[in-house]
Amino acid sequence: MGTRLTITRGPANKNGDYKITANIEATPSPKPCPFCGAPARLWKWGMGAHTVVECTNYDVDIHRVSIQGDTEAEAVDAWNRRASDG
């Protein structure tokens, strides 16, 4: 499991000061590929708008398995979901 730190700056108040907020979010690690067991990798797609999780096995003759989500956590959660989970 990893963590992601997001720091945001709010609008300036009438004194010209900014409100700075920090958010630490836990992100699960992707499980191995459900088909071949190879490790998975994450990368950003569409100018960083989506996160893609994909199998790193480049020796297969079919299109590699991948899934995407709007956030890193969403993509990893979807990738980690298995039919046996219910």
N, C-alpha and C positions, 0 to 999 in steps of 0.2 A: 504494500500500500504506500502511496506517495502522498505528498501534500502540495497544495498550491496556495501561494500567497498573492492576494490581490489588494493593491493599494489604490484608492480612488480619492480624487480631490473634488470636493463639492464647490458650488458657486461661492464667490466672494461675498462677504457680508458688507455692510456699509462702511466698515473700517478698513476694508481691503484684505481682511484675513480670510483664509480658506479653511474649511473643515476637512481634515485628512482622516480617512477611515481605512483600517486594515482588516482583511477577512482571511482567515486560514481555513481552507477546505480540504478535508481528507478525500483522496481519490483512490479507488481500489485499483489494484494491479490487474491487468488482463490475464486470464487463464491461457494455457496453451491452446493451440488450434484443436477444435473438437474432432477433426477428421484425421489429422496426421500427427498431432502432438508437438508440432514445431512451436517455438515461441511466437508471441504476437508483438507487433509494433504499433505505435500510435503516430499519426502525423496529421497536420492541419491541411484542409482542403478549402478552396473557394475563398481565398484571401483571409484565411483563419476563421471563417464563419462556421465550419464544421470540423469535427474530429473524426478521423477514420482509424479503425482498428483492423489490422489485416494480418494474415498468416505470413510468416517470413520464409516459408518453404518455396524457393524459386525453382525447384526441380520437378514440379508437377506439370503435367501436360494440359491441365485445364486452367481456367481462370482462377486465380487465388481467391480464397474466401476472405471477405471483408464486410464490415458493417460501419455505418456512420451515425453520428448523433450531433445534436446542436451544441452539446457541451461534452467535455472529456468524460465526466462522470456518467452521463447518459449513454455515450458510446461504449464505455467499458462495461456498464451494467448490462446492456443489450448483448455484447459479445460474451459475457460470462454466463448468460442465461442458457440453460440446457434443458432439453425435453424432459429429462428425468427429475427436474426441479419441481414439476407439477404444474 
